[in-house]
Amino acid sequence: MAIVKTERHPELAPPVSQTGVIGWVRENLFSSWLNSVLTVVSIYVIWQAASGIVSWAFINANFIGETKADCTGSGACWVFIKARFGQNMYGFYPEPERWRVNLGYILGAVGLFLVLSDYVKSKKWPGIFLFVIYPVLCYFLFYGGFGLEVIETSQWGGLFLTLVLASVSIFVALPLGVLLALGRRSEMPVIRMLCVGFIELVRAVPLISVLFMASVMLPLFLPEGQNFDKLVRALVGMSLFSAAYMAEVVRGGLQAIPKGQMEAANSLGLGYWKSMGLIILPQALKISIPSIVNTFIGLFKDTTLVLIIGLLDLLSIVKGGTTDKNWLGLATEGYVFVAAVFWVFCFSMSRYSIWLENKLHTGHKR
Amino acid sequence: MSEAAMNNTDSNSAIQLIGMHKWYGDFHVLRDINLTVERGERIVVCGPSGSGKSTMIRCINRLEEHQQGQIIVDGIELTNDVKKIDEIRREVGMVFQHFNLFPHLTVLENCTLAPIWVRKIPKAEAEATAMKFLERVKIPEQALKYPGQLSGGQQQRVAIARSLCMNPRIMLFDEPTSALDPEMISEVLDTMISLAEEGMTMIVVTHEMGFAKTVADRVIFMDQGEIIEQAPPQEFFDNPQSERTKLFLSQILHNA
């Protein structure tokens, strides 16, 4: 005889012990005696560390004053950072002209916001502004021309220089990396060999030696009297270096896209560039976002290596400040400040990448 | 049907394959393929796996390259000329075993992408056409969803609609129901049957013999890279000539 179920079982709420704050705490923090011991020990360690840091950085710290003499507390002396703040931010960029840098920041922030955020649907004009108009504008704004006083790049420094190095390298490395990755997968042997050669050569060399070559060796090959800017050489070196890494990241993404996608695009009459631009790259770049941002973050921090060829980025200018005889003994504050600034930028990139990943996730959204 | 009739080189034919050969490295996958498909004709291609059925139809829109012989589609001969390849691909739609929808675009965007970028049709018009075809495959309400949110049968119907949006004169189906759960096969077949009834030229690689019997004008049996037998469905199923065809039919009809 067949057994038939005629009534549907009613839908029930999950048991209380599995939900709510108490349920979560019991489940995750005190599920066994070992777990409980670890929880208590961890809380103690975190408390010790946090209270130490907070009392050093805030409670016992000095914020007000002008000179070393104002450093009276037992904690950090932020007066040092405050007093040299202008130099830390702009290097030796003349004070009356610093509004130009600030204007560049503001325009950049607006452009980034319009391109990256969700509030603006059409990205066409913001994109043209940020990627075409803005770089040209910044060149004249920062360097000079059109009635603006020329500020030689040797006077650029601090966070400003760091941001210039990082954004130009990122701006060049991503498109160039994409092209190199496509070239490496190309069916044309000459293009493929050129791309493979470039990528493998650059990846096999440390960034420091690339920077050295750019600043020391390159002038030896150029004709007498012909020389171009040290900053430009560093920028070219860093951009090409990160492009090689970017190419490998993008290639990983390209390889993850099933062959059927290209076939479907082709069968609809889309040629190579349209298939790549509309079908393959959007998907490949999307799955590569974590690695791309990882490379960006690495690149951002690698900008500090330019100190080796005598460019005064944020780290080197703060480091220089710690040897000022009026401010001796404040190296910790300086390095903590640099670390905090770098952390803010890198952490923002990381959060943005997570947000973007979620936004672009279309696979199994229900 | 005589060999001569099959090799009719009348340029009015939709597709002509003349003495076509293909190799993968040293492996001779397609051997002397001769096939003429008239306008409005519905052809079902069957045969054991690895017999070259898919490879053959993939040669017709140049997803695979043939090395010898001629392929003439809609009066245009396929050569290395990229312009001609694109011209042919615009006229020939293809539906794949694994759908190959673009997962980062909505169903509607999947359907309008090629018309907008290849045919340069204004967006609004392309969307109207796309909705018309989505209605025909009976899923207009899914237009704004992403492919990952649809069932296999729905995805394959979107894939068919996507091809139709390009207004092709010829449709190629590469095992369109092989990757589907059994309960979804009929919804896709029904779509294909209605398409056939409207007079679309179709080449269908499939193991669905029921479909072949109801729709096909001609059934082609391939084995080991060669066309072994071709006949109208009734003749093909009731009175197969070659031993290999008989063996194949006995195997698949046995399991059906």
Interface residues (C-beta under 8 A of the other chain):
Chain A: P258 G260 Q261 E263 A264 A265 N266 S267 L268 G269 L270 G271 K274 L278 I279 P282 Q283 K286 L360 T362 G363 H364 K365 R366
Chain B: N61 R62 L63 V82 D86 R89 R90 V92 G93 M94 F96 H98 N100 L101 F102 P103 H104 L113 A114 W117 V118 Y146 G148 Q149 A159 R162 S163 M166
